[in-house]
Amino acid sequence: MREAYQHVIQRYPQKARTIRTLLLKDQKFREICDDYEVAREAIEWWSRSARGDAKLRTAELEKVGGELEVEIERVLNNCV
C-alpha cells in the first residue's frame, strides 16, 4: 500500500513531520497537497503514454505541479 501524500513527502523529506501535522490540521494545505498528488500521478501516467500529445500534457502538468510546489513551500516556510 502506498503512503498517502507520498509525492509531497518525497519532494520535501526534511519537512515530513511538519507536512503530516499540517495535513491533519489545515484543510487548505490538504487541498493543495491533494491537487499536487493528482498532478504528480498524471505526470507519471502521461510520461509513459505513447499518445501524440503526451509531451504537451506532461509539460502542462509539470507547470501546474511547479505552481503547487510554490504554494506548498509558502505554507511550509510560514511554519518555521
Backbone hydrogen bonds in HBPLUS format (Angstrom, degrees):
<---DONOR---> <-ACCEPTOR-->    atom                        ^
c    i                          cat <-CA-CA->   ^        H-A-AA   ^      H-
h    n   atom  resd res      DA  || num        DHA   H-A  angle D-A-AA Bond
n    s   type  num  typ     dist DA aas  dist angle  dist       angle   num
A0009-ILE N   A0005-TYR O   3.11 MM   4  6.38 168.8  2.13 156.9 160.2     1
A0010-GLN N   A0006-GLN O   2.78 MM   4  5.87 152.4  1.86 146.7 154.9     2
A0011-ARG N   A0007-HIS O   2.92 MM   4  5.99 147.0  2.03 139.3 148.1     3
A0012-TYR N   A0008-VAL O   3.01 MM   4  6.21 146.1  2.13 145.6 154.5     4
A0015-LYS N   A0012-TYR O   2.98 MM   3  5.45 156.0  2.04 115.6 123.4     5
A0016-ALA N   A0013-PRO O   3.25 MM   3  5.10 163.3  2.28 110.1 108.8     6
A0019-ILE N   A0015-LYS O   2.84 MM   4  6.04 162.7  1.87 162.6 168.6     7
A0020-ARG N   A0016-ALA O   2.95 MM   4  6.16 166.7  1.96 152.8 155.6     8
A0021-THR N   A0017-ARG O   3.05 MM   4  6.28 156.6  2.10 147.5 153.9     9
A0022-LEU N   A0018-THR O   2.87 MM   4  6.11 167.3  1.89 155.6 158.9    10
A0023-LEU N   A0019-ILE O   2.83 MM   4  6.03 154.9  1.90 154.0 161.4    11
A0024-LEU N   A0020-ARG O   3.29 MM   4  6.50 141.1  2.46 137.0 145.3    12
A0024-LEU N   A0021-THR O   3.12 MM   3  5.32 129.8  2.38  99.7 112.4    13
A0025-LYS N   A0021-THR O   3.11 MM   4  6.36 143.6  2.25 144.9 155.5    14
A0025-LYS N   A0022-LEU O   3.13 MM   3  5.02 120.7  2.50  92.3 107.3    15
A0026-ASP N   A0022-LEU O   2.74 MM   4  5.23 159.7  1.78 154.3 154.3    16
A0030-ARG N   A0026-ASP O   2.99 MM   4  6.25 158.6  2.04 151.9 158.6    17
A0031-GLU N   A0027-GLN O   2.92 MM   4  6.22 150.5  2.01 149.5 157.5    18
A0032-ILE N   A0028-LYS O   3.02 MM   4  6.35 156.8  2.07 150.2 156.0    19
A0033-CYS N   A0029-PHE O   2.92 MM   4  6.18 162.3  1.95 153.0 158.0    20
A0034-ASP N   A0030-ARG O   2.79 MM   4  6.01 148.9  1.89 144.6 153.9    21
A0035-ASP N   A0031-GLU O   2.99 MM   4  6.24 162.4  2.02 149.0 152.7    22
A0036-TYR N   A0032-ILE O   2.91 MM   4  6.21 152.0  1.99 145.4 154.1    23
A0037-GLU N   A0033-CYS O   2.86 MM   4  6.08 159.3  1.90 150.6 155.5    24
A0038-VAL N   A0034-ASP O   3.03 MM   4  6.31 160.5  2.07 151.7 156.6    25
A0039-ALA N   A0035-ASP O   2.92 MM   4  6.14 160.3  1.96 148.5 154.2    26
A0040-ARG N   A0036-TYR O   2.88 MM   4  6.13 164.2  1.91 155.0 158.7    27
A0041-GLU N   A0037-GLU O   2.96 MM   4  6.16 160.6  2.00 149.8 155.1    28
A0042-ALA N   A0038-VAL O   2.95 MM   4  6.13 158.6  1.99 148.9 155.0    29
A0043-ILE N   A0039-ALA O   2.85 MM   4  6.11 152.3  1.93 148.8 157.0    30
A0044-GLU N   A0040-ARG O   2.99 MM   4  6.25 160.9  2.03 148.2 152.6    31
A0045-TRP N   A0041-GLU O   3.00 MM   4  6.30 156.1  2.06 146.1 152.8    32
A0046-TRP N   A0042-ALA O   2.85 MM   4  6.03 177.4  1.85 160.5 160.5    33
A0047-SER N   A0043-ILE O   2.87 MM   4  5.88 151.8  1.95 148.1 155.9    34
A0048-ARG N   A0045-TRP O   3.13 MM   3  5.49 146.5  2.25 105.9 115.5    35
A0049-SER N   A0046-TRP O   3.09 MM   3  4.87 148.3  2.19  96.6 106.3    36
A0054-ALA N   A0051-ARG O   3.14 MM   3  5.33 164.0  2.16 114.8 116.4    37
A0057-ARG N   A0053-ASP O   2.93 MM   4  6.15 167.6  1.94 159.5 163.1    38
A0058-THR N   A0054-ALA O   2.85 MM   4  5.98 161.6  1.88 150.2 155.8    39
A0059-ALA N   A0055-LYS O   2.96 MM   4  6.10 159.9  2.00 144.7 150.1    40
A0060-GLU N   A0056-LEU O   2.94 MM   4  6.20 159.5  1.99 152.1 157.7    41
A0061-LEU N   A0057-ARG O   2.94 MM   4  6.15 162.7  1.97 152.2 156.7    42
A0062-GLU N   A0058-THR O   2.83 MM   4  6.03 149.5  1.92 148.7 157.8    43
A0063-LYS N   A0059-ALA O   3.08 MM   4  6.33 150.9  2.17 144.8 151.6    44
A0064-VAL N   A0060-GLU O   3.10 MM   4  6.47 159.3  2.14 147.1 152.3    45
A0065-GLY N   A0061-LEU O   2.78 MM   4  5.99 164.1  1.81 151.7 156.4    46
A0066-GLY N   A0062-GLU O   2.89 MM   4  6.08 151.4  1.97 143.2 150.7    47
A0067-GLU N   A0063-LYS O   2.99 MM   4  6.31 153.5  2.06 149.8 156.7    48
A0068-LEU N   A0064-VAL O   2.94 MM   4  6.25 154.7  2.01 152.4 159.8    49
A0069-GLU N   A0065-GLY O   2.89 MM   4  6.15 147.2  2.00 144.1 153.6    50
A0070-VAL N   A0066-GLY O   3.12 MM   4  6.42 148.6  2.22 142.7 150.0    51
A0071-GLU N   A0067-GLU O   3.24 MM   4  6.61 153.7  2.31 142.0 148.3    52
A0072-ILE N   A0068-LEU O   2.85 MM   4  6.16 160.8  1.89 153.2 158.8    53
A0073-GLU N   A0069-GLU O   2.82 MM   4  5.96 166.8  1.84 152.9 156.4    54
A0074-ARG N   A0070-VAL O   2.97 MM   4  6.14 150.4  2.06 142.8 151.0    55
A0075-VAL N   A0071-GLU O   3.14 MM   4  6.47 160.4  2.18 150.2 153.8    56
A0076-LEU N   A0072-ILE O   2.92 MM   4  6.19 167.8  1.94 155.5 159.3    57
A0077-ASN N   A0073-GLU O   2.78 MM   4  5.85 158.8  1.82 150.6 156.2    58
A0078-ASN N   A0074-ARG O   3.10 MM   4  6.23 139.9  2.26 139.1 149.1    59
A0078-ASN N   A0075-VAL O   3.16 MM   3  5.18 127.0  2.45  95.5 109.2    60
A0079-CYS N   A0076-LEU O   3.15 MM   3  5.25 150.7  2.24 100.3 109.2    61
A0080-VAL N   A0077-ASN O   3.47 MM   3  5.63 163.1  2.50 102.4 107.2    62
